[in-house]
């Protein structure tokens, strides 16, 4: 039996896009024992995943150096045969290097890639989806299939949202960590006014997104809308989005929840582009963006404000609900 640790300590979407590795590695090596290391707050995304043995949590809000030393000891005690690092930054590289595994696989852009026994190319200019890049990290186990990301809401998760899934309804996730990845608030207001005559509109997000969602509601003409920001867990939100008439999202975590649930989705790409490899994978997926802007993309992740001050990539997006 081979013991493998998968590291992905980035954001919500990054963890979801790592899940194809879990299912494919289990298929290729069914006797393997697989643990996953994620940042605190993302562990609930992996609840009920049948391919995972256990989840290890990296609390980045604690003393980071002390936390890294704690994790190094834990990883060494667990005696992994291989550590596969999907995260591209320093802290995860240190953990991979000092985690005690004889085999260390990860992307060549990590600062500690020099210590890896197997380096995988990672480029945002190849027009290759992140799922494919991730799966290349386990090709040494055998022929790998492309599979969609997966989440596993429980019956209890579906029960939690059952009162909201009758008739036609739409889920909107208006927030993002980065301002320039967010469709402007007034565009969300316009979209709500278009959708609310066709069905119920639910605004989703974390508790920190509540005020934005409420501001959108306050500016709409409809009462056929509810603010669910902070109300549901990741998997409860996934259960709600799965049965929506359509989901409308930014280039952010909820986009990848839709991919994992194969839920119908329209994704707004403002400052970022599809070519980076983080587009939707649902069978019914649309991407809406402003073409031929010379300033786009302005960065990989986006910014807290438009570097040029005009934010045309957001304001010039044309809304169409058909």
C-alpha positions, 0 to 999 in steps of 0.5 A: 500500500502506497501512502500519498499526500496531496497538498493544495493550500490555495483557494476554494476553487483550487481545492475543487480543481484538485479533486480529479486527482483523488478519483483518478489516483484511487482508480489507478492505485486502489490500495493507496492511502491518500491524505490531503493538506488544505488551508483552514476553512477549505476542509469542508469541501472534502467532506464525504469524498470517498477517495480520501483517507484524511484531511490535514489542515494548515492554519495560515492565520496562526504563527506561520513559521510555528505552523510549518514546523508542526506540519513538517513533524506531522508529515514525517511521522505519517511516513508518506511514500510520496508528496504531490504538491499542487500549490505553487508557492513557498510554504507548500514547497518547504513542506514538500521538501522537508516532509520526509517522502522519498518521492516529491512531485510538484510544479516547476514554478514552485520556489522549492522545485529544485528539491522535487524528484519529479517536476511538472511544467506549469504555464498559464500561457499554454491554454491548458485547463488547470485540471489537466495540469493537475492530472499531469502530476500523477501520470507516473501512476499510469494512463490518466483520464480527464474527469470533472471535479467532484463534490459530495453533498450529503443527504443532509445537505440536500435536505437543508436546501429542499425548501428552496428548490421547487420551481425555477430559481437562479443562483448568483454569486456576485463576490470574489476575493479580487475586485477586478474579477467581480462583475460590477455591482450595478451589473448584478442589479441589472441581472437580478431585474432580468431574472426575477420575472422568470423565477426566484433569485438567490444570492450566495456567498460567505458571511463576509459577502452579506453586505454586498448581496444586501446592497444588490437587493436594496437596489433592485426592483423585485422582491423575488430575491433572497440573500443567502450569503453566510446561510449555507455551507459549501456543500449545501450551496453546491446542492442548491446550485446543482438544481438551479435553472442557471447559476451566474458567477465570476471567475471564482470559487462558485464557478468551480462548484458548478463544475463539480456539480455539473450545474448550468452556469454562466461565468463572467470573466472580467480582468482574467481570461479563459486561456489561464485554464480556470474555465467552467467544465459543466456540460451547459456552460457559457463564458461572457467577457469583453473581447479585444481589450488591449489591457486584458488580462491585467494580471493572473489573479486580478487587483483590488482596483482597475490599474487603469481606472476605467474597469471596462472589462467589467462595465462593458460586459453585455448581459443576456439570460437566454 
